Amino acid sequence: MRRVRIILWVAVAIAGLVALTLALRPAAAPQSSINTTMAKLGGPFTLTGSDGQPFSSARLAGKPYAIFFGFTHCPDVCPTTLARLARLSKALGPDDTVFERVFISVDPERDKPADMARYSALFGTPIIGLTGSPEEIERVKKLYGIYSKKVPLPGGDYSVDHTATVLLFDRNGHFTSTIATDEGDGPALEKLKALTA
C-alpha cells in the first residue's frame, strides 16, 4: 500500500511539473494571414491596369501606398475593405492623393481590365485596379505573401478565399504595417497618418 502511495505522489509531482512548465512557456504567436516574413514582403511587378495598359510598380515609387488583394465578385470583405480605405483616406484630409490605394485581383479569369475599372470607380476615391494573367497574379501573390484559393459553389460558380489584410508600404517601397479586417478605424487611421507623415 505504501508503495502505491509513493507511485501516486510521484505521478502527481510529475503532472504538476508538466503543468507548471506549460504555464510558464511563452504563448505561440498567432498565425498570420500573410504567408511570408515582413522583411521580404513586396517587390517589383508589372500587371495590367484598368485601362488595359501595362502597369509597373515603379509608378508607385516616391509615394506611400496601400495594397489590397481581392476580386470584383467578392460579396462582402472586398467592398467593405475598399470602402473603408476610401473613408480613411477622406479622414486624412481633402488631398486623396496623399497615398495610393492599389487593388489587385486574385480572380484574373473573371476580372478583366474593364471589370477592374468599373469596380474601382464605385468607392469615391482613386483606386488603382490591376489584373493580369493567372501566372502574373501568382507571382505577385508570392511576392506579397498572399493566399487565395478557388472555392466551388453550387451550380458551377465559384468564390475565392483570400488574404483579407491591407498591406502598407512607405515612399521607398518598404513594407511598414498592415490593417486587419477586425482592426478599429482609430488604430488604422493612426497607421495611415504615420505612413503619410
VENUR-V245949 format. One record per residue. N is the residue number from 1. SS is DSSP state (helix for helix, strand for strand, loop for the rest). PHI is phi in radians with two decimals (999 if undefined). D_FIRST is the distance of its C-alpha to the first C-alpha in Angstrom with 2 decimals. Layout:
BEGIN
N SS PHI D_FIRST
N SS PHI D_FIRST
END
This chain:
BEGIN
1 loop 999 0.00
2 helix -1.09 3.79
3 helix -1.13 5.36
4 helix -1.10 5.14
5 helix -1.07 6.39
6 helix -1.08 8.80
7 helix -1.07 10.00
8 helix -1.10 10.67
9 helix -1.13 12.51
10 helix -1.12 14.39
11 helix -1.09 15.42
12 helix -1.11 16.61
13 helix -1.12 18.49
14 helix -1.12 20.14
15 helix -1.07 21.17
16 helix -1.12 22.62
17 helix -1.12 24.58
18 helix -1.10 25.93
19 helix -1.10 27.06
20 helix -1.14 28.68
21 helix -1.08 30.46
22 helix -1.16 31.81
23 helix -1.20 32.97
24 helix -1.49 34.83
25 loop -1.21 36.42
26 loop -1.07 40.06
27 loop -1.14 40.85
28 loop -1.17 42.66
29 loop -1.16 46.36
30 loop -1.10 47.60
31 loop -1.21 49.50
32 loop -1.54 53.22
33 loop -1.39 55.73
34 loop -1.59 57.82
35 loop -1.59 57.06
36 loop -2.65 57.94
37 loop -1.41 57.79
38 helix -0.98 60.11
39 helix -1.11 62.07
40 helix -1.72 63.05
41 loop -1.21 64.15
42 loop 1.74 67.80
43 loop 2.62 70.65
44 loop -1.23 74.19
45 loop -2.68 75.03
46 strand -2.31 78.02
47 strand -2.19 77.79
48 strand -1.91 80.37
49 strand -1.33 81.47
50 loop -1.20 82.36
51 loop -1.59 85.99
52 loop 1.49 85.28
53 loop -1.72 85.85
54 strand -1.03 83.47
55 strand -2.15 81.46
56 strand -1.67 80.18
57 helix -1.08 77.42
58 helix -1.07 79.89
59 helix -1.23 81.58
60 helix -1.57 78.60
61 loop -1.05 79.08
62 loop 1.55 79.85
63 loop -2.42 78.34
64 loop -1.15 74.77
65 strand -2.64 73.51
66 strand -2.02 70.78
67 strand -2.03 69.85
68 strand -2.28 68.28
69 strand -1.80 67.64
70 strand -2.89 68.02
71 loop -2.73 70.39
72 loop -1.27 73.18
73 loop -1.60 71.62
74 loop -1.11 68.50
75 loop -1.40 68.02
76 loop -2.52 66.34
77 helix -1.06 64.87
78 helix -1.15 68.03
79 helix -1.11 70.60
80 helix -1.12 68.31
81 helix -1.19 67.73
82 helix -1.19 71.40
83 helix -1.13 72.52
84 helix -1.16 70.10
85 helix -1.05 71.50
86 helix -1.13 74.97
87 helix -1.11 73.97
88 helix -1.16 72.38
89 helix -1.08 75.46
90 helix -1.14 77.71
91 helix -1.18 75.51
92 helix -1.28 76.24
93 loop 2.44 79.95
94 loop -1.25 83.07
95 loop -1.48 82.99
96 loop -1.46 80.99
97 loop -1.83 81.61
98 loop -1.14 79.45
99 loop -2.59 76.82
100 strand -1.53 76.94
101 strand -1.98 74.85
102 strand -2.04 74.22
103 strand -2.05 72.98
104 strand -1.92 72.11
105 strand -1.29 71.67
106 loop -1.82 68.65
107 loop -2.29 70.56
108 loop -1.15 73.65
109 loop -1.15 74.42
110 loop -1.78 75.38
111 loop -1.54 76.10
112 loop -1.58 79.57
113 helix -0.89 81.55
114 helix -1.12 83.37
115 helix -1.14 80.09
116 helix -1.14 78.73
117 helix -1.12 81.99
118 helix -1.10 81.91
119 helix -1.18 78.25
120 helix -1.11 78.45
121 helix -1.35 81.49
122 helix -1.34 79.59
123 helix -1.85 77.85
124 loop 1.24 80.78
125 loop -2.64 80.13
126 loop -1.06 80.94
127 loop -2.25 78.22
128 strand -1.49 78.58
129 strand -1.64 77.56
130 strand -2.25 76.81
131 strand -2.42 76.12
132 loop 3.03 76.62
133 loop -1.30 75.82
134 helix -0.94 72.23
135 helix -1.17 72.04
136 helix -1.13 73.34
137 helix -1.13 70.92
138 helix -1.06 67.96
139 helix -1.12 69.04
140 helix -1.20 69.34
141 helix -1.00 65.99
142 helix -1.13 64.40
143 helix -1.05 66.24
144 loop -1.82 65.03
145 loop 1.16 61.47
146 loop -1.75 62.13
147 loop -1.78 60.25
148 strand -2.69 62.01
149 strand -2.70 61.58
150 strand -1.16 63.61
151 strand -2.19 61.96
152 strand -1.07 63.71
153 loop -2.07 64.75
154 helix -0.99 65.83
155 helix 1.59 69.43
156 helix 1.63 69.45
157 loop -1.42 69.53
158 strand -2.63 66.98
159 strand -2.05 65.63
160 strand -2.38 64.29
161 strand -1.33 60.98
162 strand -2.76 61.56
163 loop -1.03 60.53
164 loop -1.92 61.76
165 loop -1.67 61.84
166 strand -1.51 65.12
167 strand -1.78 65.52
168 strand -1.91 67.59
169 strand -2.26 69.69
170 loop -1.46 71.91
171 loop -1.07 75.55
172 loop -1.66 74.62
173 loop 1.40 72.54
174 loop -1.62 69.21
175 strand -1.12 66.27
176 strand -2.05 65.34
177 strand -2.96 63.14
178 strand -2.30 62.35
179 strand -2.10 62.83
180 loop -1.53 60.07
181 loop -1.11 60.71
182 loop -1.68 58.36
183 loop -1.52 59.79
184 loop -1.15 61.92
185 helix -1.11 65.66
186 helix -1.03 65.46
187 helix -1.05 63.33
188 helix -1.10 65.22
189 helix -1.13 68.54
190 helix -1.08 67.46
191 helix -1.12 66.64
192 helix -1.20 70.10
193 helix -1.09 71.77
194 helix -1.14 70.13
195 helix -1.15 71.11
196 helix -1.72 74.74
197 loop -1.14 75.24
END
